[in-house]
Amino acid sequence: MMELLAPAGGMSQLKAALRFGADAVYGGMKRFGLRSAADNFSPEELREAL
């Protein structure tokens, strides 16, 4: 079965991806993300996201 994987550059993108049916999301933290234009997650936001 196929799975929809979506990027989440921050909390608002995470919520949108889940609202529109993503099965899984990926994102990075502010210090460790490789996507320079993304807001990325702070440690507190990452705990909330999980």
Distance bins in CASP14 RR format, pairs under 12 A and 6 or more apart:
PFRMAT RR
TARGET T0000
AUTHOR 0000-0000-0000
RMODE 2
METHOD distances of the structure
MODEL  1
1 23 0 0 0 0 1 0 0 0 0 0 0
2 23 0 0 0 0 1 0 0 0 0 0 0
2 24 0 0 0 0 0 1 0 0 0 0 0
3 21 0 0 0 0 0 1 0 0 0 0 0
3 22 0 0 0 0 1 0 0 0 0 0 0
3 23 1 0 1 0 0 0 0 0 0 0 0
3 24 1 0 0 1 0 0 0 0 0 0 0
3 25 0 0 0 0 0 1 0 0 0 0 0
3 26 0 0 0 0 0 1 0 0 0 0 0
4 17 0 0 0 0 1 0 0 0 0 0 0
4 18 0 0 0 0 0 1 0 0 0 0 0
4 20 0 0 0 0 1 0 0 0 0 0 0
4 21 1 0 0 1 0 0 0 0 0 0 0
4 22 1 0 1 0 0 0 0 0 0 0 0
4 23 1 0 1 0 0 0 0 0 0 0 0
4 24 1 0 0 1 0 0 0 0 0 0 0
4 25 0 0 0 0 1 0 0 0 0 0 0
4 26 0 0 0 0 0 1 0 0 0 0 0
5 17 0 0 0 0 1 0 0 0 0 0 0
5 21 0 0 0 0 0 1 0 0 0 0 0
5 22 1 0 0 1 0 0 0 0 0 0 0
5 23 1 0 0 1 0 0 0 0 0 0 0
5 24 1 0 1 0 0 0 0 0 0 0 0
5 25 1 0 0 1 0 0 0 0 0 0 0
5 26 1 0 0 1 0 0 0 0 0 0 0
5 27 0 0 0 0 0 1 0 0 0 0 0
6 13 0 0 0 0 1 0 0 0 0 0 0
6 14 0 0 0 0 1 0 0 0 0 0 0
6 15 0 0 0 0 0 1 0 0 0 0 0
6 16 0 0 0 0 1 0 0 0 0 0 0
6 17 1 1 0 0 0 0 0 0 0 0 0
6 18 0 0 0 0 1 0 0 0 0 0 0
6 19 0 0 0 0 0 1 0 0 0 0 0
6 20 0 0 0 0 1 0 0 0 0 0 0
6 21 0 0 0 0 1 0 0 0 0 0 0
6 22 1 0 1 0 0 0 0 0 0 0 0
6 23 0 0 0 0 1 0 0 0 0 0 0
6 24 1 0 0 1 0 0 0 0 0 0 0
6 25 1 0 1 0 0 0 0 0 0 0 0
6 26 1 0 0 1 0 0 0 0 0 0 0
6 27 0 0 0 0 1 0 0 0 0 0 0
7 13 1 0 0 1 0 0 0 0 0 0 0
7 14 0 0 0 0 1 0 0 0 0 0 0
7 16 0 0 0 0 0 1 0 0 0 0 0
7 17 1 0 0 1 0 0 0 0 0 0 0
7 22 0 0 0 0 1 0 0 0 0 0 0
7 24 0 0 0 0 0 1 0 0 0 0 0
7 25 1 0 0 1 0 0 0 0 0 0 0
7 26 1 0 0 1 0 0 0 0 0 0 0
7 27 1 0 0 1 0 0 0 0 0 0 0
7 28 0 0 0 0 1 0 0 0 0 0 0
7 33 0 0 0 0 0 1 0 0 0 0 0
7 34 0 0 0 0 0 1 0 0 0 0 0
7 35 1 0 0 1 0 0 0 0 0 0 0
7 37 0 0 0 0 0 1 0 0 0 0 0
7 38 1 0 0 1 0 0 0 0 0 0 0
7 39 0 0 0 0 0 1 0 0 0 0 0
7 40 0 0 0 0 0 1 0 0 0 0 0
8 14 1 1 0 0 0 0 0 0 0 0 0
8 15 0 0 0 0 1 0 0 0 0 0 0
8 16 0 0 0 0 1 0 0 0 0 0 0
8 17 1 0 1 0 0 0 0 0 0 0 0
8 18 0 0 0 0 1 0 0 0 0 0 0
8 19 0 0 0 0 0 1 0 0 0 0 0
8 20 0 0 0 0 0 1 0 0 0 0 0
8 22 0 0 0 0 1 0 0 0 0 0 0
8 24 0 0 0 0 1 0 0 0 0 0 0
8 25 1 0 1 0 0 0 0 0 0 0 0
8 26 1 0 0 1 0 0 0 0 0 0 0
8 27 1 0 1 0 0 0 0 0 0 0 0
8 28 0 0 0 0 1 0 0 0 0 0 0
8 29 0 0 0 0 0 1 0 0 0 0 0
8 33 0 0 0 0 0 1 0 0 0 0 0
8 35 0 0 0 0 0 1 0 0 0 0 0
8 38 0 0 0 0 1 0 0 0 0 0 0
8 39 0 0 0 0 1 0 0 0 0 0 0
8 40 0 0 0 0 1 0 0 0 0 0 0
8 41 0 0 0 0 1 0 0 0 0 0 0
8 45 0 0 0 0 0 1 0 0 0 0 0
8 46 0 0 0 0 0 1 0 0 0 0 0
8 49 1 0 0 1 0 0 0 0 0 0 0
8 50 0 0 0 0 0 1 0 0 0 0 0
9 15 0 0 0 0 0 1 0 0 0 0 0
9 16 0 0 0 0 0 1 0 0 0 0 0
9 17 0 0 0 0 1 0 0 0 0 0 0
9 25 0 0 0 0 1 0 0 0 0 0 0
9 26 0 0 0 0 1 0 0 0 0 0 0
9 27 1 0 1 0 0 0 0 0 0 0 0
9 28 1 0 0 1 0 0 0 0 0 0 0
9 29 0 0 0 0 0 1 0 0 0 0 0
9 30 0 0 0 0 0 1 0 0 0 0 0
9 33 0 0 0 0 1 0 0 0 0 0 0
9 34 0 0 0 0 0 1 0 0 0 0 0
9 35 1 0 0 1 0 0 0 0 0 0 0
9 36 0 0 0 0 0 1 0 0 0 0 0
9 37 0 0 0 0 1 0 0 0 0 0 0
9 38 1 1 0 0 0 0 0 0 0 0 0
9 39 1 0 1 0 0 0 0 0 0 0 0
9 40 1 0 1 0 0 0 0 0 0 0 0
9 41 1 0 0 1 0 0 0 0 0 0 0
9 42 0 0 0 0 0 1 0 0 0 0 0
9 45 0 0 0 0 0 1 0 0 0 0 0
9 46 0 0 0 0 0 1 0 0 0 0 0
9 49 0 0 0 0 0 1 0 0 0 0 0
10 16 0 0 0 0 1 0 0 0 0 0 0
10 17 0 0 0 0 1 0 0 0 0 0 0
10 25 0 0 0 0 1 0 0 0 0 0 0
10 26 0 0 0 0 0 1 0 0 0 0 0
10 27 1 0 0 1 0 0 0 0 0 0 0
10 28 0 0 0 0 1 0 0 0 0 0 0
10 29 0 0 0 0 0 1 0 0 0 0 0
10 30 0 0 0 0 1 0 0 0 0 0 0
10 33 0 0 0 0 0 1 0 0 0 0 0
10 35 0 0 0 0 0 1 0 0 0 0 0
10 37 0 0 0 0 0 1 0 0 0 0 0
10 38 1 0 0 1 0 0 0 0 0 0 0
10 39 1 0 1 0 0 0 0 0 0 0 0
10 40 1 0 0 1 0 0 0 0 0 0 0
10 41 1 0 1 0 0 0 0 0 0 0 0
10 42 0 0 0 0 1 0 0 0 0 0 0
10 45 1 0 0 1 0 0 0 0 0 0 0
10 46 0 0 0 0 1 0 0 0 0 0 0
10 48 0 0 0 0 0 1 0 0 0 0 0
10 49 0 0 0 0 1 0 0 0 0 0 0
11 17 0 0 0 0 0 1 0 0 0 0 0
11 18 0 0 0 0 0 1 0 0 0 0 0
11 25 0 0 0 0 0 1 0 0 0 0 0
11 27 0 0 0 0 0 1 0 0 0 0 0
11 28 0 0 0 0 0 1 0 0 0 0 0
11 38 0 0 0 0 0 1 0 0 0 0 0
11 39 0 0 0 0 1 0 0 0 0 0 0
11 40 0 0 0 0 0 1 0 0 0 0 0
11 41 1 0 0 1 0 0 0 0 0 0 0
11 42 0 0 0 0 1 0 0 0 0 0 0
11 44 0 0 0 0 0 1 0 0 0 0 0
11 45 1 0 1 0 0 0 0 0 0 0 0
11 46 0 0 0 0 1 0 0 0 0 0 0
11 47 0 0 0 0 0 1 0 0 0 0 0
11 48 1 0 0 1 0 0 0 0 0 0 0
11 49 1 0 0 1 0 0 0 0 0 0 0
11 50 0 0 0 0 0 1 0 0 0 0 0
12 18 0 0 0 0 0 1 0 0 0 0 0
12 19 0 0 0 0 0 1 0 0 0 0 0
12 38 0 0 0 0 0 1 0 0 0 0 0
12 39 0 0 0 0 1 0 0 0 0 0 0
12 41 0 0 0 0 0 1 0 0 0 0 0
12 45 0 0 0 0 0 1 0 0 0 0 0
12 49 0 0 0 0 0 1 0 0 0 0 0
13 19 0 0 0 0 0 1 0 0 0 0 0
13 20 0 0 0 0 0 1 0 0 0 0 0
13 22 0 0 0 0 0 1 0 0 0 0 0
13 25 0 0 0 0 1 0 0 0 0 0 0
13 26 0 0 0 0 0 1 0 0 0 0 0
13 27 0 0 0 0 1 0 0 0 0 0 0
13 28 0 0 0 0 0 1 0 0 0 0 0
13 35 0 0 0 0 0 1 0 0 0 0 0
13 37 0 0 0 0 0 1 0 0 0 0 0
13 38 0 0 0 0 1 0 0 0 0 0 0
13 39 0 0 0 0 1 0 0 0 0 0 0
13 40 0 0 0 0 0 1 0 0 0 0 0
13 41 0 0 0 0 0 1 0 0 0 0 0
13 45 0 0 0 0 0 1 0 0 0 0 0
13 49 0 0 0 0 0 1 0 0 0 0 0
14 20 0 0 0 0 0 1 0 0 0 0 0
14 21 0 0 0 0 0 1 0 0 0 0 0
14 22 0 0 0 0 1 0 0 0 0 0 0
14 24 0 0 0 0 0 1 0 0 0 0 0
14 25 1 0 1 0 0 0 0 0 0 0 0
14 26 0 0 0 0 1 0 0 0 0 0 0
14 27 0 0 0 0 1 0 0 0 0 0 0
14 28 0 0 0 0 0 1 0 0 0 0 0
14 38 0 0 0 0 0 1 0 0 0 0 0
14 39 0 0 0 0 0 1 0 0 0 0 0
14 40 0 0 0 0 0 1 0 0 0 0 0
14 41 0 0 0 0 1 0 0 0 0 0 0
14 45 0 0 0 0 1 0 0 0 0 0 0
14 46 0 0 0 0 1 0 0 0 0 0 0
14 48 0 0 0 0 1 0 0 0 0 0 0
14 49 1 0 1 0 0 0 0 0 0 0 0
14 50 0 0 0 0 0 1 0 0 0 0 0
15 21 0 0 0 0 0 1 0 0 0 0 0
15 22 0 0 0 0 0 1 0 0 0 0 0
15 25 0 0 0 0 1 0 0 0 0 0 0
15 45 0 0 0 0 0 1 0 0 0 0 0
15 48 0 0 0 0 0 1 0 0 0 0 0
15 49 0 0 0 0 1 0 0 0 0 0 0
16 22 0 0 0 0 1 0 0 0 0 0 0
16 25 0 0 0 0 1 0 0 0 0 0 0
17 23 0 0 0 0 1 0 0 0 0 0 0
17 24 0 0 0 0 1 0 0 0 0 0 0
17 25 1 0 1 0 0 0 0 0 0 0 0
17 26 0 0 0 0 1 0 0 0 0 0 0
17 27 0 0 0 0 0 1 0 0 0 0 0
17 49 0 0 0 0 0 1 0 0 0 0 0
18 24 0 0 0 0 1 0 0 0 0 0 0
18 25 1 0 0 1 0 0 0 0 0 0 0
18 49 0 0 0 0 1 0 0 0 0 0 0
19 25 0 0 0 0 0 1 0 0 0 0 0
25 41 0 0 0 0 0 1 0 0 0 0 0
25 46 0 0 0 0 0 1 0 0 0 0 0
25 49 0 0 0 0 1 0 0 0 0 0 0
25 50 0 0 0 0 0 1 0 0 0 0 0
26 33 0 0 0 0 0 1 0 0 0 0 0
26 34 0 0 0 0 0 1 0 0 0 0 0
26 35 0 0 0 0 1 0 0 0 0 0 0
26 38 0 0 0 0 0 1 0 0 0 0 0
26 40 0 0 0 0 0 1 0 0 0 0 0
26 41 0 0 0 0 0 1 0 0 0 0 0
26 49 0 0 0 0 0 1 0 0 0 0 0
27 33 1 0 0 1 0 0 0 0 0 0 0
27 34 0 0 0 0 1 0 0 0 0 0 0
27 35 1 0 0 1 0 0 0 0 0 0 0
27 38 1 0 0 1 0 0 0 0 0 0 0
27 39 0 0 0 0 0 1 0 0 0 0 0
27 40 1 0 0 1 0 0 0 0 0 0 0
27 41 1 0 0 1 0 0 0 0 0 0 0
27 45 0 0 0 0 0 1 0 0 0 0 0
27 46 0 0 0 0 1 0 0 0 0 0 0
27 49 0 0 0 0 1 0 0 0 0 0 0
27 50 0 0 0 0 0 1 0 0 0 0 0
28 34 1 0 0 1 0 0 0 0 0 0 0
28 35 1 0 0 1 0 0 0 0 0 0 0
28 36 0 0 0 0 0 1 0 0 0 0 0
28 38 1 0 0 1 0 0 0 0 0 0 0
28 39 0 0 0 0 1 0 0 0 0 0 0
28 40 1 0 1 0 0 0 0 0 0 0 0
28 41 1 0 1 0 0 0 0 0 0 0 0
28 42 0 0 0 0 0 1 0 0 0 0 0
28 43 0 0 0 0 0 1 0 0 0 0 0
28 45 0 0 0 0 0 1 0 0 0 0 0
28 46 0 0 0 0 1 0 0 0 0 0 0
28 49 0 0 0 0 0 1 0 0 0 0 0
29 35 0 0 0 0 0 1 0 0 0 0 0
29 38 0 0 0 0 0 1 0 0 0 0 0
29 39 0 0 0 0 0 1 0 0 0 0 0
29 40 1 0 1 0 0 0 0 0 0 0 0
29 41 1 0 1 0 0 0 0 0 0 0 0
29 42 1 0 0 1 0 0 0 0 0 0 0
29 43 1 0 0 1 0 0 0 0 0 0 0
29 44 0 0 0 0 0 1 0 0 0 0 0
29 45 0 0 0 0 1 0 0 0 0 0 0
29 46 1 0 0 1 0 0 0 0 0 0 0
29 47 0 0 0 0 0 1 0 0 0 0 0
29 49 0 0 0 0 0 1 0 0 0 0 0
30 36 0 0 0 0 0 1 0 0 0 0 0
30 38 0 0 0 0 1 0 0 0 0 0 0
30 39 0 0 0 0 1 0 0 0 0 0 0
30 40 1 0 1 0 0 0 0 0 0 0 0
30 41 1 0 0 1 0 0 0 0 0 0 0
30 42 1 0 1 0 0 0 0 0 0 0 0
30 43 0 0 0 0 1 0 0 0 0 0 0
30 44 0 0 0 0 0 1 0 0 0 0 0
30 45 0 0 0 0 1 0 0 0 0 0 0
30 46 0 0 0 0 1 0 0 0 0 0 0
31 40 0 0 0 0 1 0 0 0 0 0 0
31 41 0 0 0 0 0 1 0 0 0 0 0
31 42 0 0 0 0 1 0 0 0 0 0 0
31 43 0 0 0 0 1 0 0 0 0 0 0
31 46 0 0 0 0 0 1 0 0 0 0 0
32 38 0 0 0 0 0 1 0 0 0 0 0
32 40 0 0 0 0 1 0 0 0 0 0 0
32 41 0 0 0 0 1 0 0 0 0 0 0
32 42 0 0 0 0 0 1 0 0 0 0 0
32 43 0 0 0 0 0 1 0 0 0 0 0
32 46 0 0 0 0 0 1 0 0 0 0 0
33 39 0 0 0 0 0 1 0 0 0 0 0
33 40 1 0 1 0 0 0 0 0 0 0 0
33 41 0 0 0 0 1 0 0 0 0 0 0
33 46 0 0 0 0 0 1 0 0 0 0 0
34 40 0 0 0 0 1 0 0 0 0 0 0
35 41 0 0 0 0 0 1 0 0 0 0 0
39 45 0 0 0 0 1 0 0 0 0 0 0
40 46 0 0 0 0 1 0 0 0 0 0 0
40 49 0 0 0 0 0 1 0 0 0 0 0
41 47 0 0 0 0 1 0 0 0 0 0 0
41 48 0 0 0 0 1 0 0 0 0 0 0
41 49 1 0 0 1 0 0 0 0 0 0 0
41 50 0 0 0 0 1 0 0 0 0 0 0
42 48 0 0 0 0 1 0 0 0 0 0 0
42 49 0 0 0 0 0 1 0 0 0 0 0
43 49 0 0 0 0 0 1 0 0 0 0 0
43 50 0 0 0 0 0 1 0 0 0 0 0
44 50 0 0 0 0 0 1 0 0 0 0 0
END
